[in-house]
Amino acid sequence: MSPAPRRILLLGATGTVGRATAHALVDCGHEVVCFVRPRHAGGRSPDAATGMPDAVVVRYGDVTDPDSLASDGFCGERFDVIVSCIASRTGAPGDAWAIDHDANLNALQLAERAGVAHFVLLSAICVQ
């Protein structure tokens, strides 16, 4: 028996693991809001929503900025679960601290303040 559908905020949905996670969560009947970085200026990169399940809501902002995550991601709404698939692009120490550590810590603290019951971190730290 599968669990009751949950309302989930998914961070890092544009990566390989994040995109697969978005599809799996939607396939299980969950309501998924994906918080992703905006397209780069000049439109050279594909839209982050490309390849996402039709059922997800995509919101744009800066996961490294707690104010953006709160106002552009959480939007004052209720979530049952936060799933974080965010990871640094380079794996360099400064990038890893800023993304893998600080951004996840900020997300966890915001989730706690918002009364989110579960925080799931899908991490590939040190895979390189």
N, C-alpha and C positions, 0 to 999 in steps of 0.2 A: 504494500500500500504506500503510495507516495504521500509526502507531507502536504499540508494545505498550501495553496499558493501564497507567496510572500511578495511584498513590495521591496525591490532591491535596487540600490544605487551601485552601479558598476563603474569602477575607476580603471582606466587603462584598457578600455575596450577595443582600441585600434591595433593592439599587438596580436601576435599569433595566439597566445593563450587567452587573452581578453576577448578576442572575436569568437573563439571556440566556446568560451564560457558564456558569452551573450546568447549564442545559438542554443546551448544546452539548457540555460535557464528558461528561455522562452519555450523550448520544446517541453519542459516540465510544467509549463503553465504559469510561471511567475510573471509579474509585472516588472519590467526592467527599464530603468532610466540609466543611460550611459553618459558619463561626464568625460568629455574628450577635449583636447586642445583644438583651438580654431584652425582653419586652413591657413597656410602661410600666405603672407601678402603676395600678390601677383598671381595667385591661383595655380602655382606650379604643382603643388601636391594634390592628390585626390581628396575629395571630401571625405571626412572621417566616417560619414554615414554609409559610404559605399561598402557593400557586402554585409551590412548589418541586417538582422532580421527586420522585417517590416513592422513587427509589433513593438519594437523598442522606441523609447523617446530618447532623442539625442540632444544633449545640452553641451554648450561650449564654454570653456573657461580655462583657468590656470590652476592645475592641481597643486602647484607649489605655493600658491597664494591662499592662505586660509580664508580671507575675505571673499575671494572669487569662488572658492569651494562652497562657502556658506550661502552666498547670494545667488550664484549661477548654477550650483549643483543641488544643494539641499532645497533652496528656494523656500525655506520655512515649512516644508512638507514633511510628513511622517514616512519613515522607512523602517522596515523590519530588519533588514540586513544590509550591510555594506560589504561588497566584495571588491578587494583591491588587487588588480593585476598590474599596477604601475611598476615600472622598472626604469632604471637609468639607461640611456641609449648607448653610452660608451663603456660603462663599467669602471671608469676612472674614479679614484677615491672621492674627489670633490662632487662629481655627478652622482655617485652612489649615495653619499651622505645627504645631498639635497633632495633626491628623489626616493631612493629605497628606504631611507631612514626618516628624514624630516617631513616629507610630504605624507608618508604613511602615518607618522605620529600625529601630524596636524589633523588628518582625516579621522584617526581614532579618537582624538580629543573632541572634535566636533560631533562625532557619532555619540560619544558618551553624553555630551551636553544635550543632544537632541533625543536622548532616550532610546537609541537604537540598541536592540538586544544582542545582536550578533555582528561580529566583524571578522571577515575571513580574508586572510592574506595568502594569495597564491604567489609565491616568490621563486624566482630563479636566481637569487643572489649567489654569486660566485660560480655560476655555471661555466663562465669563461675559463 
